[in-house]
Amino acid sequence: MEPKEEQQTETRDFIPNAHNNGLAQSITKSQEDEVDRLDDIELGPRATYINTGAAAHLSQEHRDYLIARHGTLELDPIPSADPADPYNWPSWKKNANLILVAFHAMMTTFTAAAIIPAYENIAEDLHTTVQGASYLTSLQILILGFAPLFWKPLANRYGRRPIWLLSTIGSLVCNIGCAESHSYGAMAASRALVAFFISPAIAIGSGVVTETFFKRQRGKYMGIWTVLVTLGPPSGPFFMGFVAYHVGYRWIFWILAIVNGVQFIAYLFLGPETRYLRQGVPHQGSAFKQEYLTFARLDPAPFSFYEFIQPLSLFRYTSIAVPTLAYTIVFGFASVLLTVEIPQIFIPKFGFNPQQLGLQFLGIIIGTIIGEQLGGALSDYWMNRRARAHPDARPSPEFRLWLSYLGFLLTIVGIIVFGVRTEQAATGHWNVTPIVGIAIAGCGNQIVTTVLVTYAVDCHLEQSASIGVFVNLVRSTWGFIGPFWFPDMFAAVGIAGSAGIMCGVIAVVSVLPIILLQWRGHGWRERKMARVENANVTPQM
């Protein structure tokens, strides 16, 4: 627990001067070269966090501020002496902002999946097939993967807050367009625009967690963000099944537009700016002005085309690419398949209406919530326990991966239970056992999500926002492709046989690479960093 976390210091203005012009002015000259070298290698010229190695070289004024604010200098990373710095915010402000961003991230997948119970109604109204109606969800999944490549550079230059406000108001307008669309083409176009505008939070949200919370808290709060992202696909059809059954599917879009409006208003009052540049940029004015009233450009660096595709380059980092691939496979089977394909499995077999279909998603919601309790707080406890047992050395990020095996095991068990029990169920005679399997798989999926995403961020803190974009792009691409071949797999080998295939793929593409990463990951990362340092030092010799 952070001592004095709730102490109010926000009313103090932070005017850069010779004593407090960011941490760069608080570091002695002998340390400046070391910090600059770290920036060149990892962070760029305007680092958004400060390495803990600089703590011993802070000015006395800076040290006094941190002691008064946090009660300790044992902070990772080290905040500036500015109350507008998100690390220095009181807990209530951090938590309120996180809830807004995490809910926003949930609404991306919630919106995509909301129409799942109404596929049959949409197909009839727009003169298409149920499979064609399902493509209205697949289209959004694809756009949710690639649109953040556009939004991330803008959020880095102008800050997160303007992007959140533009995102919610744009989604509101386009959801109204969906409600008023009376042809398949118009509906598809409107859904595509909704996905484009709602997409920023699903990727940038992980960066907001990093910008706001200290490293020791990151597993817990990253878990809150990931659990809401994971809850989006099942909670959308769960709630909107009632809407489609009682008042018609078009009210799904009106309700989504209303929610977007509420989000916009909430961001106005409870969504301060979290993009805080600690080096190379002066900070002037009150904390309130910096957090709520600044819509000008924060980072003066010019745009480059590479920035818009930079997240794709993260494939070269083994400690990002491997957990992303492992998580993507699990997500595709335990989340996408167990939501998008439910209508095509359960409607012919059990004859469900939209309301009954929506209730089938309760299992994955419960499983996901349980999984977060295991994967989030337990992940931080696991790492902190290791740190206490070995106070002379920080635990390697690979130590966190031990918890992922529980997630993989639960996912495999859940998929098998779902596949076997669904195939064994008699036509027209529903029973709860397939939903129990879905719940178990959902629990495992959430543990894998929290552990692997947090591991990737821990290994490359300087890439935290890009990691979110990269993970989302890979995951969404796989989620888009899956619904095109899932039905053919079911038809070819049956649901039980398909469960066996999926478990085999998880074992080979997810579990085995994570075992290898846990064994060799630390060494690979150290060698890569050494090569980067040598490449930066050699030209100066």
N, C-alpha and C positions, 0 to 999 in steps of 0.2 A: 504494500500500500504506500502511496506517495505521501510523505509528510507535507502538511500545509498545501495540499493540492488545491484546496478551495479558496486560498487567500486571494483577495481581490487586488489586482495590480493593473487592471486594464486602463484606468483613467490616466496613468502616467504616460506623457508623450515621450516619444523616442526621437530625438534630433541628433543625427550623426555629428560627431565632433572628434577631437583628437583622442578622446578616451574611449569612445564606444562606437566608432564607425564600423559596425559589424565585428565579427571575431577576428578578421584579418588585422584590425588595429590593436587587438588585445593580445596577439601573439608576438613574442619577441622576435627580433630580426633573425636570430639564429635558427628559428623554426620556419621562417617564411619560405625558404627554398624547399623544405620538405613538404609543406602544405601545397605549394604551387605544383610540385612534381606529382603529388597525389591527384590534384585537380586535372592536370594534363592527361594522366593515364586513365582516370575513371570518370571524372565528374564534369569536365569542361570548365571554362573560366568563371562561371557563376554557380558554384556548388550550392545545392539546396540543403545540404547538411554538413556538419562539421565532425571530423574524426575525433574520437575520444582521446587520441594521443596528444591533442592540443590542450587538454584540460589543465595541465600543470603550468601552462604558460599564459593563462588568462590574466588580464589586468585585475587589480584588487577590486575596482568598482564592479567589474563583471562578476567576479567570484561572490562578492557580497550580494549582488542581485539574485544570483542563482540559489544561494543559501537561503535568502529570505523567501524566495518563491517556491523552491522545491525541498528545502531542508537538507540538501546534499549536493555534492559535486559528482557523485557516482551516477552520471546520466549518460546514456548512449542512444542517440548522439547528443552532443553538447549544444544547448540552445544559445541564441544570442541574448543580449540584455534588453530586448525589446518586447513589450507586452503584446505587440501585434504578431510576434512569432508564434505560430500555432502550438509549438511545444510548451509555451508558457501559458496557454489558455487554461482556465479552470476546467475541471472534469465535465461539468454540465454542458459547457459550450462545445467541447470536443465530442461528447456523446451525441448531442443534438445534431451537430453537423454530420457525424457518421451515420446516424439513422436516416437523415435525408438522402445522403449519397447512396447508402446501401438500399434504401427503398427505391430510389431512382434506378439503380442497377437491377433490382428485382422486376421493375416495371418493363424493362426491355424484353425479358423472356416471358413475363406475365402477358404482355400485349401480344406477343407472337403466338402463345399457346391458348389465349382466351377463347378463340373460336373453335377449338377442337370438339367440344360437345355439339356444336352446331353445324358440323360438316354436312350432315344430311340435309338440313334446312337450307344451307347456303347453296348446295348443289342443286336443289330443286328450284330455288328462287333465281339463280343466275344461269340455269340451264347448262350445268356441267356435271361431272361425276364426283363421287366422294373423294376419289384419288385426286382429281383436279382441285377440289376444295382444299385438300391437304397441302397443295403446293402454295397456297396463300400463307401458310405457316413456314414452309421450307424457304420461300423467297425472303421472308423477314430474317430467318436464321442466317442466311447467306449475307445479307446486307449488314446485319449486326456484327458480322465478322470483319468486314472490310471498311465500313464507314469510320470507325475510330482512327484509322490511319490518317484521315483528313482532320479529325477533331483534335488529336493529340498535339500537333504543332501549334494550333491556335490556342489551346489551353496553356501551353508552355509560354507563349508570348504575352497573351492578354489575361491569363489567370483562369482559375476554375469557375469562379462565380459567374462571369458573363456567359460562359458556355452553358452552365446549368440553366440559367434563365432563358437563353435562346432555345435550348433543347426542349424545355417544357412547353413554352408557348408555341413552338413549331409543331410539336406533337399534338397539342390541343387542336390546332387548326386542321391538321391532316386527319385526325380521328373523326372530326366532323365530316370531312370529305368521305371517309369510309362509310359513315352512317347514311350519307346521301348518294352513294354509288349504286347504280341500278344495272350495271353490266359487269361482266367478269373482268374486262380490261380496265375499267375505271377503278374497280375494287383493288385489283392487283397494283395499279399505279399509286393509289392512295396508301395502301399498305406498305409499299416500298418507301414512300416518303416518310411515313410514320417511323419505320425502322431506322432510316437515316437520321432523323432528328432525335429520337429517343436513345440512340446508341452510345453517347459519350461515357455515361457512368459505368457501363458494363466493363470497360477497359481501364479508364482513368481512375476508377474507384480504388484500386489497389494502391495507386500512388498517393491518394489522399490519406489512406491509413498510414503509410510511411511518413508523410509530411506532418502528421498530427501526433502520433503516438511513439513513445520510446520503444526501443528494440525489445525490452523484456516484456512489453505488453502486446507485441505485435501479433503473436499467434492468436490470442483471444479476440482482438478486434478485427484482424483479418478474417477470422472465423465468422464474425457477425456479417461482414460483407459477403463472404462466399456463401453463407447459409441462405441469405436472401436471394442471391443470384440463383442458387440451386432450387429454392422454393418457387421461383417464378414459373417454370413449366408446369408443375402440378397444381399450384394454387390458382393459376389463371382458369383452367377448365373446371376446377372444383367449384369456384364461386360463380363463374359465368354459365355453368350448366343450369343453375336455378334461373338465371336471367333469361336465357334462351328458351327455356321451357314455359315460363310464366308470362313474359312480356314480349318475346320475339328476339331474334338474334341481333337486330339492328340496335337494340338498346345496349348491347355490349359496347359498341363504339361510343355511344353517348356517355356511358359511365366512364369509359377510359378518358374521354375528353374532360369530364368533370374532375377526375383524379389529377390529370395534368394541370388543370387550373389551380387546384389546391396545392400541388407541388410548387408551382410558380410563386404563389403567395408565401408559402412556408420558406422558400429560399430567400425571398426578399428580407425576411426578419430573422431567420435562424441559420442562414447559410453564408457565413463570412468567408473571405478569401483565404485559402490554404497554401497557395503558391507564394512562398516567401523566399526570396533570393538573399542569401546571407553574405555574399561576397561580390564586390564589383558594382553594386547598385546602391545608391543612397536611399534611406528611408526617412521621409519627412512627414510631419503632421501627426495628429492623434492616432491612437490605435483604432478608434472607431472609423476614422476617415480611411485608413489603410485597408481595413477589413470589409467595409460596406459601401464606401462611396468612391472607390477608385476603379474606373472602367477604362483608363488609359493603358497603353502598352506597358507591361511590367519589365519585360526583357528586351533591351534595344537591339539584340543581335538580329541580323537579317535572316530571312527565311532562306532555306535551300531545298532543292528538290529531294535531296537525300533524307531530310527529316521526315518526309511523308512516307518513306519506305524503310526508314531506319529500324523499326521493330522487326522487320523480316531478317535483319542481320543477326538477330539473337540466336539463330540456328547454330552459329559458330560456338556458342557457349554450351558445353556438355551439361553443366549443372542447371541450365534452363531448358534446353531442347529435350533431354531425356525425361524429366518430370512432366513437361508439357505433353509429350507424346503419351506417356503412361496414363496421365489424367484424362486426356482426350478420349482414349479408347474406352475407359471406364464410364466417362460421361455419356458417350454416344450410346452405350448399351443400357446403362442404369438410369439414365435421365431421358434422353431423346426417344429411344425405342419404347420405353415404358410409359411414355406420354403420347407421342404422336401416333403410334400404332394401335393404341387401345381401342379407338372407335372401329378400326377395320378388323380387330379380333373379337371384340365383345358384342358389337351390334349384330353380326350374323349369328353368333353363338348363343347369345342370351336375349336378343331383341330389346335392348335398352333404349329408353328415350333420353333426351339431353340431360335431364336432371339426374336420372339413375347413372348415366355415364359419368357425370361430373363427380358423383360420390365415390367412384372407384379411385380417385386421386387422393383420397384421404390417407391411404396407406403410405404413399411416398412422402406426404407432408410430415406425418408422424415420424417416419424413419429418418428423414432429413434433420428434423429438430433434435432427435436423440443423437444422431451422428455428430452434430455440432457440439453438443455437450461433451462428447467423448473426444472429438478432434481438436476443439479450440482451447478450452481451459486446460485439458489434459496435456496438450502439446506444450503450452507454456510451463506447466508444472514439471513436465518431463525434463525440459531444458534447464529450468531453474534448479531442480534437484541435482542434476549433473554438475551445474556450476558450483553449488554448495559443497558437493562431495570433492570437487577439484578446484579449490579457490585460486590456485596458482595458474590456471589456464582456462580460458573460455571454451565451452563445449563446441566442437565442430558442428556446422549445420547438418552434416550427415547423421549425427546422433538423433536428430528429429525423425529421420526416415524409418526408424524402428516402428513407429506407430502406424505407418502406411500399410504394413502387412495385415494388420487387423482389418483395415478398410477393404483391401483386396479380397480377403477371405470372406467377409460378410457379403460383398458384392457377388462373388461366385456362388455362394450358398443361396442368396436371394434369387438370382437369375434361374438357377436350377429348380428351386421350389416353384417359381412362377411358371416356367415352361412346362414342367412335368404335370403340375396340378391343373393348369389350364387345358392341356391336351386330354387329361383324364376326365375332366368335368363333362357331364352329359349335356347335350344341346338343350337349352331352355331351362336348365337347372343350375343356377348360380350357387357357388359357395365361396367362403371368404379366404380360402387358402392361397389362391393366386395373389390376393392383395397383401397377405402376410409376406409372401415372397418379395413383392414389390417394396414393402416397407423395409425388409432386411437389406435389399440391394440399395435402397435410398440411403440407409444409414451408412453402409460401406462407402458409397459414392461421396457422401459429405466428409467422411474422415479422410479419404484420399484427397479430396479437393483442398481442404484446409491445410493438411500436412505438406502436400507437394507444392502448392502455391507459396506458402510461407517459406518453405525451404529455398525455392528459387529466389525469392526476394532477399532472404538472409544472405545468400551467396553473392548477390549483385544488387546491393542496396541502391547504387547509383543508377540502376536501370529499372527502378520499381514501377514507374508509370509505363515504360515500354514493355515490361514483362506482362502487365495486364492486357495491353493491346495484342501482344504476341500470342499469349494463351488464348485470348478470346478469338483471334483470327483462326488459329489452328482448330480449336474446338468447334467453332461455328461452321467451318468448311466441312469437317467430318459430320457434323450434325445435319448439314444440308444434303450431303451425299447419301447418308444412311437411308432415309425414307424412300429413295428410289430403288434400293435393292432389298430392303427388309421384307417387303411382301413376297418377292420372288423366293427368298430363302425360306420363309414360312411354307410356301406352296411346295417347295422341292423336298424339304426334309421334315416338315412339321414343326410345331412350336417347341416340343421337347428336344428334338434334334437340333433345332436352332440354338436352344439354350446351351447345349453341349459345345457347339461351334463357338459361341460367344465366350464361354468360359476358357476354352483353349486359346483363343486370341488374347484374352486378358493375361493369361499365364505367360504367354510367349512375348507379347509386345509391351506389357506393363510390368509384371512382377519380376521377370528375369533382368531386364535393364535396370530396375531400381536396386536389385541386389548388387549388380555390378557397380552401379553408381555409389552405393554406400561403401563398397570395398575400396574403390579407386578414386572416387570423386575429389576428395581433398587434395590428393597428389596431382591430379590433372589440373585442378584450379591453380595450385601454387606454381606449377610449371608454366602455365599459360600467362600468369601474371608476371613471372620472371622474364618471359620472352617479350612481353609488352614493355616492361621497364627497360630492358636492354635496347629495344628498338628506339625508345625515347631518349636514352642516355647517349647512345653511340654517336649520333650526329654532332653532339656537343664536344666530343673528345678530339 
